[in-house]
Amino acid sequence: MIYIPDIKIRIRTMEFENNQTIFDYRNSLKVEERSKKYVFNAEFNGKTAGYITLNLNSDKGPFAWRDIPELEELHVFPEFRGLGVGNMLLDAAEEKAEEVNNTITVCVGLHSGYGVAHRMYIRRGYMPDGSGVWYEGEPLKPYAKCCNNKNLVIYLLKELNNN
């Protein structure tokens, strides 16, 4: 099903034949069938350009099991960055999330490699949720030691416009 048609970019839920283009999504597809996760695929001029996963009821972080949808695994392939693919993927995921809740969350790494993501989420209205920094799946206590890797994260929230 196409969620957002565009002249060059189209977004749709992941279909089995797309698995080989990105990587093995069979487990995500099984979860999607149970309506827990949705995987959106972006195509630019017919080529796979990126993907995002929307978890309708995350089992981790400050909102675990609270029916607040969480964005996961947003990835736009390098040759398609700067073309609006990431924003279109987010539009599709946010639209689906609105069917469940008027709030959406995302977990973002803190090191500079996530700088583009920080700016994009803030521009789109995501704000820190107030739970502080998390490390390896747990809230990080003040002055605790950690490693600035992909496991050092912050959660952001956005209020959606339920229409």
DSSP file with accessible surface (Angstrom, degrees, kcal/mol):
  #  RESIDUE AA STRUCTURE BP1 BP2  ACC     N-H-->O    O-->H-N    N-H-->O    O-->H-N    TCO  KAPPA ALPHA  PHI   PSI    X-CA   Y-CA   Z-CA
    1    1 A M              0   0  145      0, 0.0    12,-1.0     0, 0.0     2,-0.5   0.000 360.0 360.0 360.0 130.9    0.0    0.0    0.0
    2    2 A I  E     -A   12   0A  78     10,-0.2    10,-0.2     1,-0.2     8,-0.0  -0.737 360.0-179.0 -86.9 129.0    1.4    3.4   -0.9
    3    3 A Y  E    S+     0   0A  44      8,-2.4    -1,-0.2    -2,-0.5     9,-0.1   0.822  74.5  19.4 -95.7 -39.6    1.1    5.9    1.9
    4    4 A I  E    S-A   11   0A  34      7,-0.9     7,-1.1     2,-0.0    -1,-0.3  -0.885  72.7-158.8-135.5 103.4    2.6    9.0    0.3
    5    5 A P        +     0   0  102      0, 0.0     2,-0.3     0, 0.0     5,-0.2  -0.577  19.2 166.6 -81.4 146.3    2.9    9.2   -3.5
    6    6 A D        -     0   0   86      3,-0.3    -2,-0.0    -2,-0.2     0, 0.0  -0.967  48.2-107.1-150.3 161.4    5.4   11.6   -5.1
    7    7 A I  S    S+     0   0  167     -2,-0.3    -1,-0.1     1,-0.2     3,-0.1   0.928 116.9   8.4 -59.4 -44.9    6.8   12.1   -8.5
    8    8 A K  S    S+     0   0  114      1,-0.2    37,-2.8    36,-0.1     2,-0.4   0.721 127.0  53.9-107.8 -30.9   10.2   10.7   -7.5
    9    9 A I  E     + B   0  44A   7     35,-0.2     2,-0.4    36,-0.1    -3,-0.3  -0.908  56.1 179.8-113.8 135.2    9.7    9.2   -4.0
   10   10 A R  E     - B   0  43A  93     33,-2.2    33,-2.6    -2,-0.4     2,-0.4  -0.997  11.6-155.1-133.8 144.3    7.2    6.7   -2.9
   11   11 A I  E     +AB   4  42A   0     -7,-1.1    -8,-2.4    -2,-0.4    -7,-0.9  -0.946  24.0 154.4-116.2 133.7    6.6    5.3    0.6
   12   12 A R  E     -AB   2  41A  16     29,-2.1    29,-3.7    -2,-0.4   -10,-0.2  -0.964  48.3 -84.0-150.6 164.6    5.0    1.9    1.2
   13   13 A T  E     - B   0  40A  17    -12,-1.0    27,-0.3    -2,-0.3     2,-0.1  -0.423  62.5 -88.6 -69.1 150.5    5.0   -0.8    3.8
   14   14 A M        -     0   0    4     25,-3.1     2,-0.3    -2,-0.1    25,-0.1  -0.385  45.3-158.7 -62.9 132.4    7.8   -3.3    3.4
   15   15 A E    >   -     0   0   63     -2,-0.1     3,-2.1    -3,-0.1     4,-0.4  -0.827  28.8-109.0-112.1 155.1    6.9   -6.1    1.1
   16   16 A F  G >  S+     0   0  128     -2,-0.3     3,-2.0     1,-0.3     4,-0.3   0.858 114.5  59.7 -53.4 -40.4    8.6   -9.5    1.0
   17   17 A E  G 3  S+     0   0  123      1,-0.3     3,-0.4     2,-0.1    -1,-0.3   0.736  97.2  62.3 -66.9 -15.8   10.3   -8.9   -2.3
   18   18 A N  G X> S+     0   0    7     -3,-2.1     4,-1.3     1,-0.2     3,-1.0   0.619  78.6  90.2 -81.4 -10.1   12.1   -5.9   -0.9
   19   19 A N  T <4 S+     0   0    1     -3,-2.0     4,-0.3    -4,-0.4     3,-0.2   0.874  83.8  51.1 -55.0 -43.2   13.9   -8.0    1.8
   20   20 A Q  T 34 S+     0   0  157     -3,-0.4    -1,-0.3    -4,-0.3    -2,-0.1   0.784 103.5  60.1 -69.3 -24.9   16.9   -8.7   -0.4
   21   21 A T  T <4 S+     0   0   81     -3,-1.0    -1,-0.2    -4,-0.3    -2,-0.2   0.896 125.6  11.5 -70.2 -39.6   17.4   -5.0   -1.2
   22   22 A I  S  < S-     0   0   24     -4,-1.3     2,-0.3     1,-0.3    -3,-0.1   0.826 118.1 -73.5-102.2 -76.9   17.9   -4.0    2.4
   23   23 A F        -     0   0   88     -4,-0.3     2,-0.7    -5,-0.2    -1,-0.3  -0.951  68.7 -43.7-171.0-177.4   18.4   -7.0    4.6
   24   24 A D        +     0   0   85     -2,-0.3     3,-0.2     1,-0.2     4,-0.1  -0.434  52.9 163.9 -69.7 107.9   16.4   -9.9    6.1
   25   25 A Y     >  +     0   0    3     -2,-0.7     4,-2.7     1,-0.1     5,-0.2   0.173  36.4 116.5-106.6  15.5   13.1   -8.3    7.5
   26   26 A R  H  > S+     0   0  118      1,-0.2     4,-2.1     2,-0.2     5,-0.2   0.901  78.4  48.5 -55.4 -41.2   11.2  -11.6    7.8
   27   27 A N  H  > S+     0   0  120     -3,-0.2     4,-2.0     1,-0.2    -1,-0.2   0.916 111.6  49.4 -65.6 -41.4   10.9  -11.2   11.6
   28   28 A S  H  > S+     0   0   20      1,-0.2     4,-2.7     2,-0.2    -2,-0.2   0.901 109.3  52.8 -63.9 -37.7    9.7   -7.6   11.2
   29   29 A L  H  X S+     0   0   22     -4,-2.7     4,-2.2     2,-0.2    -1,-0.2   0.909 107.4  50.8 -65.6 -39.0    7.1   -8.6    8.7
   30   30 A K  H  X S+     0   0  120     -4,-2.1     4,-0.9    -5,-0.2    -1,-0.2   0.918 112.1  47.5 -63.1 -41.1    5.8  -11.3   11.0
   31   31 A V  H ><>S+     0   0   26     -4,-2.0     5,-1.7     1,-0.2     3,-0.8   0.916 108.5  55.2 -65.6 -40.7    5.5   -8.6   13.8
   32   32 A E  H ><5S+     0   0   31     -4,-2.7     3,-2.4     1,-0.3    -2,-0.2   0.909 101.0  58.6 -59.5 -39.4    3.8   -6.3   11.3
   33   33 A E  H 3<5S+     0   0  154     -4,-2.2    -1,-0.3     1,-0.3    -2,-0.2   0.828 103.1  52.7 -60.7 -28.8    1.2   -8.9   10.6
   34   34 A R  T <<5S-     0   0  169     -4,-0.9    -1,-0.3    -3,-0.8    -2,-0.2   0.330 117.7-118.5 -86.5   6.2    0.3   -8.8   14.3
   35   35 A S  T < 5S+     0   0   67     -3,-2.4    -3,-0.2     2,-0.2    -2,-0.1   0.764  87.1 109.4  62.8  30.5   -0.1   -5.0   14.0
   36   36 A K  S   <S+     0   0   57     -5,-1.7    20,-3.5     1,-0.3    21,-0.4   0.813  80.5  23.2 -97.3 -39.3    2.7   -4.3   16.5
   37   37 A K  E     - C   0  55A  41     -6,-0.5     2,-0.4    18,-0.2    -1,-0.3  -0.951  60.4-161.4-129.1 148.6    5.3   -2.9   14.0
   38   38 A Y  E     - C   0  54A  29     16,-2.2    16,-3.0    -2,-0.3     2,-0.5  -0.994   7.4-155.8-125.6 135.4    5.2   -1.4   10.6
   39   39 A V  E     - C   0  53A   0     -2,-0.4   -25,-3.1    14,-0.2     2,-0.4  -0.958   9.9-160.6-111.4 122.3    8.1   -1.1    8.3
   40   40 A F  E     -BC  13  52A   0     12,-3.0    12,-1.8    -2,-0.5     2,-0.4  -0.888   2.8-157.8-105.4 135.5    8.0    1.6    5.7
   41   41 A N  E     -BC  12  51A   0    -29,-3.7   -29,-2.1    -2,-0.4     2,-0.4  -0.914   3.5-150.7-113.5 134.7   10.2    1.5    2.6
   42   42 A A  E     -BC  11  50A   0      8,-2.8     7,-3.2    -2,-0.4     8,-1.2  -0.905   9.3-167.6-106.0 134.4   11.2    4.6    0.5
   43   43 A E  E     -BC  10  48A  20    -33,-2.6   -33,-2.2    -2,-0.4     2,-0.5  -0.980   4.9-164.3-119.8 134.4   11.9    4.3   -3.1
   44   44 A F  E >  S-BC   9  47A  31      3,-2.9     3,-2.0    -2,-0.4   -35,-0.2  -0.976  81.4 -20.8-117.7 115.3   13.5    7.1   -5.1
   45   45 A N  T 3  S-     0   0  106    -37,-2.8    -1,-0.2    -2,-0.5   -36,-0.1   0.891 130.1 -50.7  50.5  40.7   13.1    6.6   -8.9
   46   46 A G  T 3  S+     0   0   61    -38,-0.4     2,-0.4     1,-0.2    -1,-0.3   0.415 116.5 111.4  83.9  -1.8   12.4    2.9   -8.3
   47   47 A K  E <  S-C   44   0A 144     -3,-2.0    -3,-2.9     1,-0.0    -1,-0.2  -0.854  78.6-104.3-107.3 141.0   15.5    2.3   -6.1
   48   48 A T  E     +C   43   0A  18     -2,-0.4    -5,-0.3    -5,-0.2     3,-0.1  -0.443  42.9 172.0 -62.6 124.2   15.3    1.5   -2.4
   49   49 A A  E     -     0   0A   0     -7,-3.2    28,-2.6     1,-0.4     2,-0.3   0.607  52.8 -45.8-111.7 -19.6   16.4    4.7   -0.7
   50   50 A G  E     -CD  42  76A   0     -8,-1.2    -8,-2.8    26,-0.3    -1,-0.4  -0.980  46.4-136.6 169.8-177.2   15.7    4.0    3.0
   51   51 A Y  E     -CD  41  75A  23     24,-2.4    24,-2.6    -2,-0.3     2,-0.3  -0.977   3.7-160.6-159.8 163.0   13.3    2.6    5.6
   52   52 A I  E     -C   40   0A   0    -12,-1.8   -12,-3.0    -2,-0.3     2,-0.4  -0.980  12.8-142.7-148.8 148.0   11.9    3.2    9.0
   53   53 A T  E     -CD  39  72A   0     19,-2.9    19,-3.4    -2,-0.3     2,-0.5  -0.936   7.6-158.5-112.1 136.8   10.2    1.0   11.6
   54   54 A L  E     -CD  38  71A   0    -16,-3.0   -16,-2.2    -2,-0.4     2,-0.7  -0.973   4.1-160.9-114.5 116.8    7.3    2.1   13.7
   55   55 A N  E     -CD  37  70A   2     15,-3.1    15,-3.2    -2,-0.5     3,-0.5  -0.887   3.3-160.1 -97.6 115.0    6.8    0.1   16.9
   56   56 A L  S    S+     0   0   20    -20,-3.5     2,-0.2    -2,-0.7    -1,-0.1   0.709  85.3  19.8 -72.1 -18.4    3.2    0.7   18.1
   57   57 A N  S    S-     0   0   34    -21,-0.4    -1,-0.3    10,-0.1     7,-0.1  -0.596  83.8-151.4-152.5  84.0    3.9   -0.4   21.7
   58   58 A S        -     0   0    0     10,-0.8     7,-3.4    -3,-0.5     8,-0.3  -0.165   8.8-155.1 -60.5 148.2    7.6   -0.4   22.6
   59   59 A D  S    S+     0   0   84      5,-0.3     2,-0.3     6,-0.1    -1,-0.1   0.164  73.0  57.4-108.1  16.7    8.9   -2.8   25.2
   60   60 A K  S    S+     0   0   87      3,-0.1     3,-0.5     0, 0.0     5,-0.1  -0.925  82.1  26.7-141.7 165.2   11.9   -0.6   26.2
   61   61 A G  S >  S-     0   0   15     76,-0.3     3,-1.5    -2,-0.3    46,-0.0  -0.138 105.5 -41.2  78.1-172.7   12.7    2.9   27.5
   62   62 A P  T 3  S+     0   0   32      0, 0.0    -1,-0.2     0, 0.0    76,-0.0   0.659 137.5  47.6 -68.4 -13.5   10.6    5.2   29.6
   63   63 A F  T > >S+     0   0   18     -3,-0.5     3,-1.8     5,-0.1     5,-0.5   0.139  76.5 154.4-114.0  20.6    7.4    4.5   27.7
   64   64 A A  T < 5S-     0   0   31     -3,-1.5    -5,-0.3     1,-0.3    -6,-0.1  -0.226  74.6  -4.6 -55.0 129.5    7.6    0.7   27.7
   65   65 A W  T 3 5S+     0   0  157     -7,-3.4    -1,-0.3     1,-0.1    -6,-0.1   0.735  99.1 115.3  61.1  27.9    4.2   -1.0   27.3
   66   66 A R  T < 5S-     0   0  147     -3,-1.8    -2,-0.1    -8,-0.3    -1,-0.1   0.185  87.2-111.6-111.0  17.1    2.3    2.3   27.5
   67   67 A D  T   5S+     0   0   94      1,-0.2   -10,-0.1    -9,-0.2    -3,-0.1   0.810  71.7 139.3  58.5  32.0    0.9    2.2   24.0
   68   68 A I      < -     0   0   15     -5,-0.5   -10,-0.8   -10,-0.1    -1,-0.2  -0.939  54.8-124.5-105.1 115.3    3.0    5.1   22.8
   69   69 A P        -     0   0    0      0, 0.0    36,-2.3     0, 0.0     2,-0.4  -0.287  25.1-155.4 -59.8 142.9    4.4    4.4   19.3
   70   70 A E  E     -De  55 105A   3    -15,-3.2   -15,-3.1    34,-0.2     2,-0.3  -0.983  11.4-132.5-125.1 132.1    8.1    4.6   18.9
   71   71 A L  E     -De  54 106A   3     34,-2.7    36,-0.7    -2,-0.4     2,-0.3  -0.635  32.8-180.0 -76.7 137.5   10.1    5.3   15.8
   72   72 A E  E     +D   53   0A  24    -19,-3.4   -19,-2.9    -2,-0.3    34,-0.0  -0.974  48.8   6.7-137.1 151.4   12.9    2.8   15.2
   73   73 A E  E     -     0   0A  86     -2,-0.3     2,-0.5   -21,-0.2   -22,-0.1   0.819  62.4-178.7  52.9  45.2   15.7    2.3   12.7
   74   74 A L  E     +     0   0A  43    -22,-0.2     2,-0.4   -21,-0.1   -22,-0.2  -0.662  13.5 166.4 -72.7 122.9   15.3    5.3   10.5
   75   75 A H  E     -D   51   0A  64    -24,-2.6   -24,-2.4    -2,-0.5     2,-0.5  -0.963  22.8-174.3-144.8 124.9   17.9    4.9    7.8
   76   76 A V  E     -D   50   0A  18     -2,-0.4   -26,-0.3   -26,-0.2     5,-0.1  -0.985  35.9-116.2-114.1 127.4   18.3    6.8    4.5
   77   77 A F    >   -     0   0   40    -28,-2.6     3,-2.6    -2,-0.5     4,-0.4  -0.330  29.7-111.3 -64.2 143.4   21.1    5.4    2.3
   78   78 A P  G >  S+     0   0   81      0, 0.0     3,-1.5     0, 0.0    -1,-0.1   0.827 114.0  56.3 -48.9 -41.7   23.9    7.9    1.7
   79   79 A E  G 3  S+     0   0  134      1,-0.3    -2,-0.1     3,-0.0   -30,-0.0   0.653 110.4  46.8 -70.7  -9.0   23.3    8.6   -2.0
   80   80 A F  G X >S+     0   0   18     -3,-2.6     3,-1.0   -31,-0.2     5,-0.5   0.325  83.6 118.8-112.4   6.1   19.6    9.6   -1.2
   81   81 A R  T < 5S+     0   0  140     -3,-1.5    -4,-0.0    -4,-0.4     0, 0.0  -0.426  70.4  28.7 -73.9 147.4   20.3   11.9    1.7
   82   82 A G  T 3 5S+     0   0   86     -2,-0.1    -1,-0.2     1,-0.0    -3,-0.0   0.543  94.3  97.2  83.2   8.2   19.3   15.5    1.4
   83   83 A L  T < 5S-     0   0   84     -3,-1.0    -2,-0.1     0, 0.0    -1,-0.0   0.334 102.9 -99.8-109.1   2.5   16.4   14.7   -1.0
   84   84 A G  T  >5S+     0   0   31     -4,-0.1     4,-2.1     3,-0.0     5,-0.2   0.474  86.1 124.9  93.6   3.1   13.6   14.6    1.6
   85   85 A V  H  ><S+     0   0    1     -5,-0.5     4,-2.5     1,-0.2     5,-0.2   0.935  72.7  49.8 -62.9 -46.9   13.4   10.9    1.9
   86   86 A G  H  > S+     0   0   11      1,-0.2     4,-2.4     2,-0.2    -1,-0.2   0.918 111.3  48.8 -60.1 -43.2   13.8   10.9    5.7
   87   87 A N  H  > S+     0   0   60      1,-0.2     4,-2.6     2,-0.2    -1,-0.2   0.890 110.7  50.6 -65.3 -37.8   11.1   13.4    6.2
   88   88 A M  H  X S+     0   0   25     -4,-2.1     4,-2.1     2,-0.2    -1,-0.2   0.902 109.7  50.5 -68.5 -37.8    8.7   11.5    3.9
   89   89 A L  H  X S+     0   0    0     -4,-2.5     4,-2.4     1,-0.2    -2,-0.2   0.933 111.8  48.2 -62.0 -43.9    9.4    8.3    5.9
   90   90 A L  H  X S+     0   0    0     -4,-2.4     4,-3.0     1,-0.2     5,-0.3   0.901 107.9  55.0 -64.0 -39.8    8.7   10.2    9.1
   91   91 A D  H  X S+     0   0   70     -4,-2.6     4,-2.2     1,-0.2    -1,-0.2   0.933 110.7  45.6 -56.8 -46.1    5.5   11.6    7.7
   92   92 A A  H  X S+     0   0    0     -4,-2.1     4,-2.0     2,-0.2    -2,-0.2   0.931 115.0  46.2 -65.1 -44.7    4.2    8.1    6.9
   93   93 A A  H  X S+     0   0    0     -4,-2.4     4,-2.5     1,-0.2    -2,-0.2   0.914 113.0  49.6 -66.2 -41.6    5.2    6.7   10.2
   94   94 A E  H  X S+     0   0   16     -4,-3.0     4,-2.0     2,-0.2    -1,-0.2   0.896 108.3  53.8 -64.7 -38.8    3.7    9.6   12.2
   95   95 A E  H  < S+     0   0   96     -4,-2.2     4,-0.5    -5,-0.3    -1,-0.2   0.926 111.8  44.7 -61.5 -42.6    0.5    9.3   10.2
   96   96 A K  H >< S+     0   0   27     -4,-2.0     3,-1.4     1,-0.2     4,-0.3   0.916 110.0  55.5 -66.9 -41.4    0.2    5.6   11.1
   97   97 A A  H >X S+     0   0    0     -4,-2.5     4,-2.2     1,-0.3     3,-2.2   0.859  96.0  66.6 -61.1 -33.9    1.1    6.4   14.8
   98   98 A E  T 3< S+     0   0   50     -4,-2.0    -1,-0.3     1,-0.3    -2,-0.2   0.746  89.5  65.8 -60.1 -24.0   -1.8    8.9   15.0
   99   99 A E  T <4 S+     0   0  127     -3,-1.4    -1,-0.3    -4,-0.5    -2,-0.2   0.717 113.7  30.6 -69.2 -18.8   -4.2    6.0   14.6
  100  100 A V  T <4 S-     0   0   67     -3,-2.2     2,-0.3     1,-0.4    -2,-0.2   0.776 130.4  -6.2-107.9 -40.0   -3.0    4.7   18.0
  101  101 A N     <  -     0   0   38     -4,-2.2    -1,-0.4     2,-0.0   -33,-0.1  -0.982  52.7-124.5-155.7 159.5   -2.0    7.7   20.1
  102  102 A N  S    S+     0   0   70     -2,-0.3    58,-3.8    -3,-0.1     2,-0.4   0.327  95.2  67.1 -93.3   9.7   -1.5   11.5   19.9
  103  103 A T  E     - F   0 159A  16     56,-0.3     2,-0.3    -6,-0.2    56,-0.2  -0.967  60.2-174.2-127.7 145.2    2.1   11.1   21.1
  104  104 A I  E     - F   0 158A   0     54,-2.2    54,-2.3    -2,-0.4     2,-0.3  -0.964   6.8-159.8-135.1 151.0    5.1    9.5   19.4
  105  105 A T  E     -eF  70 157A   0    -36,-2.3   -34,-2.7    -2,-0.3     2,-0.3  -0.889   6.1-169.6-129.1 160.4    8.6    8.9   20.7
  106  106 A V  E     -eF  71 156A   4     50,-2.0    50,-3.0    -2,-0.3     2,-0.5  -0.985  17.1-139.5-148.2 145.1   12.0    8.2   19.3
  107  107 A C  E     - F   0 155A  40    -36,-0.7     2,-0.4    -2,-0.3    48,-0.2  -0.931  26.0-172.9-105.8 124.8   15.3    7.2   20.9
  108  108 A V  E     - F   0 154A   5     46,-2.8    46,-2.2    -2,-0.5     6,-0.0  -0.973  23.3-119.5-127.3 135.2   18.3    9.0   19.5
  109  109 A G  E     - F   0 153A   4     -2,-0.4    44,-0.2    44,-0.2    41,-0.1  -0.245  18.0-141.3 -63.4 156.7   22.0    8.4   20.1
  110  110 A L        +     0   0   57     42,-2.0    43,-0.1    39,-0.4    -1,-0.1   0.660  64.8  98.9-100.2 -17.1   24.0   11.3   21.6
  111  111 A H  S >  S-     0   0   52     41,-0.3     3,-2.4    38,-0.3     4,-0.1  -0.201  90.3 -97.7 -72.9 167.3   27.3   11.2   19.8
  112  112 A S  G >  S+     0   0  117      1,-0.3     3,-2.1     2,-0.2     4,-0.3   0.723 115.7  75.5 -60.8 -20.6   28.0   13.5   16.9
  113  113 A G  G 3  S+     0   0   60      1,-0.3    -1,-0.3     2,-0.1     3,-0.2   0.718  96.4  50.7 -63.0 -18.5   27.2   10.8   14.3
  114  114 A Y  G <> S+     0   0   74     -3,-2.4     4,-2.6     1,-0.2    -1,-0.3   0.273  77.4 109.8 -99.7  11.0   23.6   11.4   15.2
  115  115 A G  H <> S+     0   0   26     -3,-2.1     4,-2.1     1,-0.2     5,-0.2   0.878  76.8  50.2 -56.5 -43.0   23.8   15.2   14.7
  116  116 A V  H  > S+     0   0  118     -4,-0.3     4,-2.5    -3,-0.2    -1,-0.2   0.924 111.5  49.6 -62.7 -41.8   21.7   15.2   11.5
  117  117 A A  H  > S+     0   0   24      2,-0.2     4,-2.9     1,-0.2     5,-0.3   0.920 107.8  54.3 -63.3 -43.2   19.0   13.2   13.3
  118  118 A H  H  X S+     0   0   58     -4,-2.6     4,-2.2     1,-0.2     5,-0.2   0.948 112.1  43.6 -54.7 -50.1   19.1   15.6   16.3
  119  119 A R  H  X S+     0   0  166     -4,-2.1     4,-2.5     1,-0.2    -1,-0.2   0.909 113.9  50.3 -64.8 -41.9   18.5   18.6   14.0
  120  120 A M  H  X S+     0   0   22     -4,-2.5     4,-1.5     2,-0.2    -1,-0.2   0.942 112.2  46.1 -63.8 -47.6   15.8   16.8   12.0
  121  121 A Y  H  <>S+     0   0   12     -4,-2.9     5,-2.6     1,-0.2     4,-0.2   0.915 112.9  49.5 -64.6 -40.8   13.8   15.7   15.0
  122  122 A I  H ><5S+     0   0   87     -4,-2.2     3,-1.8    -5,-0.3    -1,-0.2   0.939 109.8  51.5 -64.0 -43.5   14.0   19.1   16.7
  123  123 A R  H 3<5S+     0   0  160     -4,-2.5    -1,-0.2     1,-0.3    -2,-0.2   0.831 108.0  53.8 -60.6 -29.8   12.8   20.8   13.5
  124  124 A R  T 3<5S-     0   0   40     -4,-1.5    -1,-0.3    -5,-0.2    -2,-0.2   0.413 127.7 -96.8 -88.0   1.3    9.9   18.4   13.3
  125  125 A G  T < 5S+     0   0   39     -3,-1.8    34,-0.3     1,-0.3     2,-0.3   0.555  72.6 145.7 100.0   8.6    8.7   19.2   16.9
  126  126 A Y      < -     0   0    0     -5,-2.6    -1,-0.3    -6,-0.2    32,-0.2  -0.628  24.6-173.9 -80.2 137.9   10.3   16.4   18.9
  127  127 A M  E     -G  157   0A 115     30,-2.8    30,-3.3    -2,-0.3    -5,-0.0  -0.944  35.5 -86.2-129.8 151.8   11.4   17.5   22.4
  128  128 A P  E     -G  156   0A  70      0, 0.0    28,-0.3     0, 0.0    -1,-0.0  -0.264  34.1-138.0 -55.4 141.8   13.4   15.7   25.2
  129  129 A D  E     -     0   0A  33     26,-2.3    27,-0.1     3,-0.1    29,-0.0   0.578  34.7-114.9 -83.0 -10.7   10.9   13.7   27.3
  130  130 A G  E    S+     0   0A  73     25,-0.3     3,-0.1     2,-0.1    26,-0.1   0.420  87.8 110.4  94.4  -1.8   12.6   14.6   30.6
  131  131 A S  E    S-     0   0A  42      1,-0.3     2,-0.1    24,-0.2    -1,-0.0   0.511  73.7-137.3 -85.4  -1.1   13.8   11.1   31.6
  132  132 A G  E     -     0   0A  36     23,-0.2    23,-0.6     7,-0.1     2,-0.3  -0.342  45.5 -20.5  82.3-163.9   17.4   12.1   31.1
  133  133 A V  E     -G  154   0A  50      7,-0.3     7,-3.2    21,-0.1     2,-0.4  -0.608  58.6-154.2 -85.2 140.5   20.1   10.2   29.4
  134  134 A W  E     -GH 153 139A  22     19,-3.2    19,-2.8    -2,-0.3     2,-0.4  -0.891   6.9-167.5-113.9 145.0   19.8    6.4   29.0
  135  135 A Y  E >  S-GH 152 138A  41      3,-3.2     3,-1.5    -2,-0.4    17,-0.2  -0.989  70.4 -14.2-136.8 125.9   22.7    4.0   28.7
  136  136 A E  T 3  S-     0   0  120     15,-1.6    -1,-0.1    -2,-0.4    16,-0.1   0.874 130.2 -48.8  50.9  43.8   22.4    0.3   27.7
  137  137 A G  T 3  S+     0   0   48     14,-0.4   -76,-0.3     1,-0.2    -1,-0.3   0.485 121.8  90.4  83.7   5.0   18.7    0.3   28.2
  138  138 A E  E <  S-H  135   0A 132     -3,-1.5    -3,-3.2     3,-0.0    -1,-0.2  -0.952  86.2 -94.7-131.0 151.0   18.6    1.9   31.6
  139  139 A P  E     -H  134   0A  70      0, 0.0     2,-0.5     0, 0.0    -5,-0.3  -0.417  45.6-122.6 -61.4 136.1   18.4    5.5   32.9
  140  140 A L        -     0   0   47     -7,-3.2    -7,-0.3    -2,-0.1     3,-0.1  -0.717  22.4-130.3 -86.2 124.7   22.0    6.8   33.5
  141  141 A K    >   -     0   0  164     -2,-0.5     3,-2.1     1,-0.1    -1,-0.0  -0.419  38.9 -83.2 -71.4 149.7   22.5    7.9   37.1
  142  142 A P  T 3  S+     0   0  110      0, 0.0    -1,-0.1     0, 0.0     3,-0.1  -0.244 113.8   6.9 -54.3 135.7   24.2   11.3   37.6
  143  143 A Y  T 3  S+     0   0  233      1,-0.2     2,-0.1    -3,-0.1    -2,-0.1   0.503  93.4 145.2  68.6   9.5   28.0   11.2   37.3
  144  144 A A    <   -     0   0   45     -3,-2.1    -1,-0.2     1,-0.1     2,-0.2  -0.444  52.3-112.5 -73.7 150.2   27.9    7.5   36.2
  145  145 A K        +     0   0  203     -2,-0.1     2,-0.3    -3,-0.1    -4,-0.1  -0.569  46.3 156.5 -82.3 146.7   30.6    6.4   33.8
  146  146 A C        -     0   0   60     -2,-0.2     2,-0.4    -6,-0.1     6,-0.0  -0.938  40.4-107.1-156.1 175.4   29.5    5.4   30.3
  147  147 A C        -     0   0   67     -2,-0.3     2,-2.4     2,-0.0     4,-0.1  -0.949  28.2-125.7-114.0 132.9   30.8    5.0   26.8
  148  148 A N        +     0   0  101     -2,-0.4     2,-0.2     3,-0.1   -39,-0.0  -0.479  69.9 117.4 -79.4  75.7   29.7    7.5   24.1
  149  149 A N  S >  S-     0   0   45     -2,-2.4     3,-1.9   -38,-0.1   -39,-0.4  -0.518  87.0 -68.9-124.9-166.6   28.5    4.9   21.7
  150  150 A K  T 3  S+     0   0  143      1,-0.3    -2,-0.1    -2,-0.2     0, 0.0   0.653 126.2  64.7 -66.5 -11.3   25.1    3.9   20.2
  151  151 A N  T 3  S+     0   0   63     -4,-0.1   -15,-1.6   -15,-0.1     2,-0.7   0.464  80.7  85.7 -90.5  -3.2   23.9    2.8   23.6
  152  152 A L  E <   + G   0 135A  17     -3,-1.9   -42,-2.0   -17,-0.2   -41,-0.3  -0.889  68.2 153.2 -98.2 109.5   24.1    6.3   25.1
  153  153 A V  E     -FG 109 134A  16    -19,-2.8   -19,-3.2    -2,-0.7     2,-0.3  -0.838  39.8-145.7-137.0 168.5   20.7    7.8   24.1
  154  154 A I  E     -FG 108 133A  37    -46,-2.2   -46,-2.8    -2,-0.3     2,-0.4  -0.975  23.0-129.0-134.1 147.1   18.0   10.3   24.9
  155  155 A Y  E     -F  107   0A   8    -23,-0.6   -26,-2.3    -2,-0.3     2,-0.3  -0.827  21.5-164.2 -98.4 137.3   14.2    9.9   24.3
  156  156 A L  E     -FG 106 128A   8    -50,-3.0   -50,-2.0    -2,-0.4     2,-0.3  -0.897   1.9-156.3-118.7 149.3   12.3   12.6   22.4
  157  157 A L  E     -FG 105 127A  40    -30,-3.3   -30,-2.8    -2,-0.3     2,-0.4  -0.910   5.9-169.4-122.9 152.1    8.5   13.0   22.3
  158  158 A K  E     -F  104   0A  36    -54,-2.3   -54,-2.2    -2,-0.3     2,-0.5  -0.996  19.8-134.8-140.0 136.2    6.2   14.7   19.8
  159  159 A E  E     -F  103   0A 116     -2,-0.4   -56,-0.3   -34,-0.3     2,-0.2  -0.778  27.3-149.7 -86.1 128.5    2.5   15.6   20.2
  160  160 A L        -     0   0   14    -58,-3.8     2,-1.2    -2,-0.5   -65,-0.0  -0.588  18.4-112.6 -96.2 160.5    0.7   14.6   17.0
  161  161 A N        -     0   0  126     -2,-0.2     2,-0.6     2,-0.0   -63,-0.1  -0.719  28.5-157.1 -95.1  87.3   -2.4   16.3   15.6
  162  162 A N              0   0   87     -2,-1.2   -60,-0.1   -60,-0.1   -63,-0.0  -0.540 360.0 360.0 -64.3 113.2   -5.2   13.7   15.9
  163  163 A N              0   0  191     -2,-0.6    -1,-0.0     0, 0.0    -2,-0.0  -0.753 360.0 360.0 -99.3 360.0   -7.7   14.8   13.3
